[in-house]
Amino acid sequence: MFQAHYLLLVAPLFVTVAGEDECLCAVSDTEIRITASLKAPVIDVLTAESCVKQSQLRKIYQWAYIFDTGIKNARTVKVDAAVGPEGLTTQLGAVWGDWSDCSATCGIGKQVRHCHHCNNIHGHMETRSCSMPHCPVWSEWGRCSVSCGHGTQGRNCTQHCASLQHVTEIRKCHHGSCPHWTDWGGCSVTCGSGTQSRHCRHNCLDHHQAIETRHCNHGECPELWSEWSDCSVSCGPGHMSRHCQNHCNGSHSHAVRTCNYGPCPSLIQGTAHTCDKMAVLHALAEINATSAAHCPDRWTSKTEDFLMSNCPGIPSNAALWFKGLSVAVECNTTRQLPPYTPVGTFWNDTYQQDRLHEGYSGIFVSCTRDGFKMVTQACSGVPTVIDIPYITGTHLADDSKHPNLPSRYFTVNW
């Protein structure tokens, strides 16, 4: 039976050609053992530059099983030929596969390769680190596009973005089921700005927010105006005004329109509408020793009798007296009202003080700083010159009182 010999192929070897056969030659001294084990006894040495025909050996992993003499030079190592076991796959030295792709697409990763037909001495896999381009640096994910339900959020690349096709990333986000609300109620106002509300029915996140309110607007409200004032004059063209009281549009809060109560009476002309000067003076000069009369109604002073006695042509029926010029206006403007002109108080166009009192009349004398002077005779008293407005402390010879505002007096026309 042949004795087996094994050559460890870890030591550097090189191939050369001898005739028609290739030889395996040792670069340095290589030990030959009795079995394929580093613990097996060394039976010989394949010295440096000694060769063995490859056709005379079988390669088993890292070992060569020599079954015939094949050493070819002066330092030949003689070994007994032995036939190795059939069917063994052999390998001359360690054969490694290619390195795998880097485990990382950016930054630092690792690569591996595997050894084919290696024994346990060298292992079957090697690992090394690998470096790829810098990884992109991203911002934090932004806020979700919705406060409830399904939405999206994005982030942006801030550094090392050159390798990216898109520098913005979008992903889905979810914040739970959205509340279910009633329809919006009616607006709280019919015009202008108001509010309307709705109520949460399901999935209400906070019972304190189960009611929502929003603004509503039904357009501008119509303006609310006061009534028109009385006409500024009692005859002829005048004006009346009113004021906006609510929902006013700034500069349009005051309105004016014209009014006309018909033509004013003609100016007094000639002596027909002027009282008798001498009769008035004689009346003032009379000395009446009788006691002062007392009027049961202080407004019903019977001053009309004085005009009827001293103003020729004046109707005896006061209902036929018509309102003429304003004494106050004439004294404040032209100051050309003729002396001894009959004057009296009018309510609208009727000789009267107001709706409850009879009129009060006299004969105009002259304008004063604050009003005018007139001569009158109340009840059956003495004819007297009085001031309108009267000066505090003065009074008529009787106890009658008279309207004291100059604006209430107008000339008497007929």
RANOR-V841325 format. One record per residue. N is the residue number from 0. PSI is psi in whole degrees, 0 to 359 (999 if undefined). OMEGA is omega in whole degrees, 0 to 359 (999 if undefined). NEAR is the number of other ideal C-beta (glycine too) atoms within 10 Angstrom. Layout:
# RANOR-V841325
n:psi:omega:near
N:PSI:OMEGA:NEAR
N:PSI:OMEGA:NEAR
This chain:
# RANOR-V841325
n:psi:omega:near
0:136:181:5
1:147:175:12
2:132:181:10
3:143:176:19
4:144:185:25
5:134:181:24
6:119:178:26
7:122:185:19
8:23:178:22
9:324:180:15
10:150:181:15
11:129:178:12
12:156:175:19
13:158:185:11
14:137:174:11
15:167:183:11
16:130:175:8
17:106:183:13
18:235:180:8
19:3:184:6
20:144:175:12
21:147:178:14
22:148:175:21
23:115:186:23
24:144:181:21
25:136:173:23
26:322:177:11
27:174:180:11
28:133:182:14
29:127:182:24
30:145:175:17
31:124:184:20
32:165:184:19
33:331:176:14
34:167:182:14
35:68:179:18
36:142:178:11
37:345:179:10
38:351:181:6
39:151:181:15
40:143:175:9
41:125:181:10
42:344:180:16
43:179:181:17
44:130:170:14
45:104:187:27
46:164:180:16
47:137:179:14
48:6:172:16
49:151:187:21
50:159:174:21
51:134:176:26
52:134:181:18
53:337:178:16
54:348:182:11
55:16:179:18
56:157:173:24
57:138:180:18
58:120:180:20
59:103:184:19
60:240:181:20
61:12:183:21
62:150:172:23
63:123:179:26
64:113:184:20
65:121:179:26
66:10:176:17
67:159:179:15
68:123:182:15
69:21:184:22
70:130:195:22
71:62:162:17
72:188:189:12
73:331:182:7
74:45:182:13
75:138:174:15
76:121:182:21
77:125:178:7
78:153:177:25
79:139:178:13
80:141:178:14
81:141:180:14
82:124:179:12
83:164:180:19
84:139:181:9
85:155:174:6
86:356:179:5
87:133:173:11
88:136:186:9
89:162:180:16
90:134:177:17
91:103:181:17
92:178:180:15
93:129:178:18
94:117:185:10
95:145:175:14
96:178:178:12
97:156:176:8
98:140:178:14
99:168:172:13
100:155:179:11
101:140:183:17
102:344:180:14
103:146:176:14
104:347:176:11
105:154:180:14
106:209:184:13
107:132:176:12
108:206:178:14
109:158:176:13
110:151:177:15
111:155:170:13
112:156:185:13
113:144:178:13
114:131:179:16
115:132:178:10
116:40:177:16
117:148:176:18
118:187:185:15
119:350:183:7
120:315:182:11
121:347:185:14
122:173:186:11
123:1:183:13
124:140:174:11
125:150:181:14
126:143:173:11
127:157:180:10
128:156:178:11
129:152:184:15
130:127:178:11
131:173:178:14
132:159:181:11
133:140:177:13
134:143:176:14
135:148:176:16
136:127:186:10
137:151:172:16
138:171:174:12
139:155:177:8
140:135:180:13
141:177:180:13
142:147:179:11
143:146:184:17
144:350:179:15
145:156:177:14
146:349:175:12
147:158:181:14
148:199:184:14
149:135:178:12
150:199:179:14
151:159:174:12
152:154:185:16
153:168:173:14
154:162:185:15
155:146:175:12
156:132:182:17
157:336:180:11
158:152:177:9
159:53:186:14
160:0:188:14
161:328:184:9
162:355:185:13
163:145:174:12
164:327:178:4
165:132:182:8
166:4:177:13
167:136:177:11
168:142:179:15
169:136:174:13
170:163:181:10
171:153:176:10
172:160:184:17
173:133:181:11
174:34:178:14
175:174:183:10
176:144:180:11
177:149:176:14
178:153:177:17
179:123:188:10
180:156:170:16
181:170:173:12
182:157:177:7
183:137:177:13
184:177:179:13
185:157:179:10
186:147:183:17
187:350:179:13
188:160:178:14
189:349:175:10
190:155:181:13
191:197:184:13
192:135:177:14
193:202:179:14
194:158:172:12
195:156:187:16
196:164:174:14
197:162:185:15
198:145:177:12
199:134:180:17
200:314:183:11
201:158:177:9
202:42:180:13
203:116:186:15
204:328:184:15
205:120:183:8
206:341:176:8
207:343:180:7
208:31:181:10
209:353:177:14
210:130:176:13
211:144:180:14
212:142:177:12
213:163:180:10
214:151:175:10
215:158:183:17
216:128:180:11
217:29:178:12
218:172:183:9
219:142:177:11
220:148:175:13
221:147:181:9
222:144:178:14
223:118:186:10
224:154:173:16
225:171:174:11
226:157:176:8
227:140:178:13
228:170:173:13
229:156:178:12
230:147:184:17
231:348:179:13
232:161:178:16
233:349:176:16
234:158:181:19
235:184:182:13
236:139:177:13
237:201:179:14
238:158:174:13
239:154:186:16
240:164:173:13
241:162:184:14
242:143:175:12
243:131:184:16
244:339:181:11
245:150:181:9
246:46:184:13
247:148:180:14
248:68:171:9
249:250:187:6
250:350:181:6
251:32:183:9
252:0:180:12
253:132:182:11
254:144:180:14
255:140:174:12
256:161:183:10
257:159:176:10
258:158:182:16
259:119:180:12
260:26:179:14
261:170:183:9
262:145:179:9
263:154:176:16
264:151:181:19
265:153:176:9
266:151:180:12
267:129:181:18
268:144:178:9
269:191:183:6
270:357:184:14
271:329:181:11
272:24:176:23
273:138:183:19
274:164:183:24
275:114:183:16
276:312:184:13
277:323:179:9
278:322:180:15
279:317:181:21
280:320:178:13
281:323:180:12
282:322:179:19
283:334:183:13
284:347:181:8
285:144:176:8
286:114:180:5
287:111:184:13
288:356:181:5
289:159:179:8
290:155:181:10
291:141:179:15
292:157:178:17
293:126:179:12
294:127:179:18
295:327:175:6
296:115:187:10
297:337:177:15
298:334:179:18
299:81:189:16
300:353:179:26
301:36:178:18
302:346:181:22
303:328:182:23
304:327:181:15
305:321:178:22
306:319:181:22
307:332:181:15
308:337:189:15
309:359:181:23
310:101:182:23
311:137:174:12
312:352:182:10
313:135:181:22
314:142:178:12
315:345:178:8
316:113:184:10
317:344:177:18
318:344:179:9
319:8:175:11
320:135:181:24
321:149:183:17
322:131:178:21
323:231:183:25
324:153:176:20
325:122:180:23
326:318:181:24
327:319:181:19
328:315:181:14
329:319:180:20
330:332:180:21
331:350:182:13
332:271:186:10
333:329:184:10
334:37:182:10
335:20:178:8
336:125:184:22
337:139:175:14
338:156:179:14
339:26:174:21
340:132:178:21
341:135:179:26
342:157:178:26
343:173:180:27
344:143:181:23
345:142:170:23
346:113:193:15
347:243:181:11
348:11:184:15
349:137:178:13
350:110:185:21
351:154:177:20
352:309:175:18
353:196:185:14
354:341:186:8
355:343:188:8
356:151:176:16
357:169:182:18
358:169:178:23
359:129:188:28
360:170:178:27
361:185:180:29
362:122:184:29
363:137:178:25
364:304:183:18
365:162:176:12
366:149:174:20
367:181:181:14
368:322:185:5
369:349:183:12
370:242:181:20
371:169:175:23
372:145:176:17
373:158:177:26
374:133:178:21
375:167:178:24
376:113:183:27
377:136:181:28
378:232:179:20
379:28:181:15
380:198:183:22
381:137:174:18
382:135:187:23
383:144:172:18
384:125:180:14
385:157:176:20
386:135:172:16
387:110:358:25
388:149:183:15
389:151:180:15
390:135:183:10
391:131:178:6
392:341:178:5
393:155:179:9
394:170:177:14
395:170:178:21
396:339:177:16
397:188:184:20
398:16:180:14
399:147:176:24
400:152:186:15
401:155:175:22
402:134:193:18
403:7:181:13
404:123:180:11
405:329:183:21
406:348:181:13
407:354:186:19
408:136:178:25
409:158:175:25
410:148:181:23
411:121:178:30
412:154:173:18
413:999:999:15
